[in-house]
Amino acid sequence: MDRIDGRTPEQLRPVSFEPDIAPHAHGSVLVAFGKTRVICSAMVEDQIPGWMKAQGVPGGWLTAEYSMLPCSTLERKPRDISRGKLDGRSSEIQRLIGRALRAVVDLRALGARTLWIDCDVLQADGGTRTASITGACVAVAIAFRRLVADGTLRKSPLRQLVAAVSTGVLEGRCLLDLCYEEDREATVDCNIVGTAGGDLVEVQCSGEEAVFPRRELQTMLDLAGHGIGELLRMQQEAIDGVSDRPVEKPVLDLSAQFPLV
């Protein structure tokens, strides 16, 4: 039986990468997993956190921030700043993004610099954390490529690509890359982060008021391995298609829709 959107159990949603969505960043991309869309940007600063200076830690640092724009969900989501504190879910996700990228970035090769990764969700339809990790890696690869081209870095600190995808169990079936409706009804929810070398960075898997056998975990790992392999291929294609210099996006011309009176 097909899924809600007609996919087979092992099929990803349509995935796309639009580079240079934020031309002032060293690297940026608008990543789409189906209807989920996230702007991912990477910017490098010539400074390191105070704790690194105090402890004499060599190299640089990488940190991530994640947020959902108020219009990203069906009902307006208040900004974290309006509540005076970071949402617990947002904090957990941005830590995950940071861990995923630090696993594949050589911080010593970065030098005494901080790499900032920002992931802002434009539209949420399930899998925002996995889309953020996958898109952030593309933004980082683009940023490093350009910093090598302009002589700022001697070589790219990115050792290999990393990507992430969700899996889950719905009505007894293991599924890949859950959309919101599937994720809402799933009895098991799993997010898996893997590298181009075939290794795992993180596995977040839990039963939603349910238990699950080890064989289902293995099936979900196999599904994720297949999906991550596809995502890695698409990441590389997106990176290879980007020039060494940022490309200014044309300004949207609204004169036809709104003529001057």
Secondary structure as the mmCIF struct_conf table of DSSP 4:
data_model
#
loop_
_struct_conf.conf_type_id
_struct_conf.id
_struct_conf.beg_label_comp_id
_struct_conf.beg_label_asym_id
_struct_conf.beg_label_seq_id
_struct_conf.end_label_comp_id
_struct_conf.end_label_asym_id
_struct_conf.end_label_seq_id
TURN_TY1_P TURN_TY1_P1 ILE A 4 ASP A 5
BEND BEND1 GLY A 6 GLY A 6
TURN_TY1_P TURN_TY1_P2 PRO A 9 GLU A 10
HELX_LH_PP_P HELX_LH_PP_P1 GLN A 11 PRO A 14
STRN STRN1 VAL A 15 PRO A 19
BEND BEND2 ILE A 21 ALA A 22
TURN_TY1_P TURN_TY1_P3 PRO A 23 HIS A 24
BEND BEND3 ALA A 25 HIS A 26
STRN STRN2 GLY A 27 PHE A 33
TURN_TY1_P TURN_TY1_P4 GLY A 34 LYS A 35
STRN STRN3 THR A 36 GLU A 45
BEND BEND4 ASP A 46 ASP A 46
HELX_RH_AL_P HELX_RH_AL_P1 GLY A 50 GLN A 55
TURN_TY1_P TURN_TY1_P5 GLY A 56 GLY A 56
BEND BEND5 GLY A 59 GLY A 59
STRN STRN4 TRP A 61 MET A 68
HELX_RH_3T_P HELX_RH_3T_P1 PRO A 70 SER A 72
BEND BEND6 THR A 73 GLU A 75
HELX_LH_PP_P HELX_LH_PP_P2 ARG A 76 ARG A 79
HELX_RH_AL_P HELX_RH_AL_P2 ASP A 80 ARG A 83
TURN_TY1_P TURN_TY1_P6 GLY A 84 GLY A 84
BEND BEND7 LYS A 85 LYS A 85
HELX_RH_AL_P HELX_RH_AL_P3 GLY A 88 ARG A 102
TURN_TY1_P TURN_TY1_P7 ALA A 103 VAL A 104
STRN STRN5 VAL A 105 VAL A 105
HELX_RH_AL_P HELX_RH_AL_P4 LEU A 107 LEU A 110
BEND BEND8 ALA A 112 ALA A 112
STRN STRN6 THR A 114 GLN A 123
BEND BEND9 ASP A 125 GLY A 126
HELX_RH_AL_P HELX_RH_AL_P5 THR A 128 ALA A 149
TURN_TY1_P TURN_TY1_P8 ASP A 150 GLY A 151
BEND BEND10 THR A 152 THR A 152
BEND BEND11 ARG A 154 LYS A 155
STRN STRN7 LEU A 158 LEU A 158
BEND BEND12 GLN A 160 GLN A 160
STRN STRN8 VAL A 162 LEU A 170
TURN_TY1_P TURN_TY1_P9 GLU A 171 GLY A 172
STRN STRN9 ARG A 173 LEU A 176
BEND BEND13 ASP A 177 ASP A 177
HELX_RH_AL_P HELX_RH_AL_P6 TYR A 180 GLU A 185
BEND BEND14 THR A 187 THR A 187
STRN STRN10 VAL A 188 THR A 195
TURN_TY1_P TURN_TY1_P10 ALA A 196 GLY A 197
BEND BEND15 GLY A 198 GLY A 198
STRN STRN11 LEU A 200 GLY A 207
BEND BEND16 GLU A 208 ALA A 210
HELX_RH_AL_P HELX_RH_AL_P7 ARG A 214 ASP A 240
TURN_TY1_P TURN_TY1_P11 GLY A 241 GLY A 241
BEND BEND17 VAL A 242 VAL A 242
BEND BEND18 ASP A 244 ARG A 245
HELX_LH_PP_P HELX_LH_PP_P3 GLU A 248 LEU A 252
TURN_TY1_P TURN_TY1_P12 SER A 255 GLN A 257
BEND BEND19 PHE A 258 PHE A 258
#
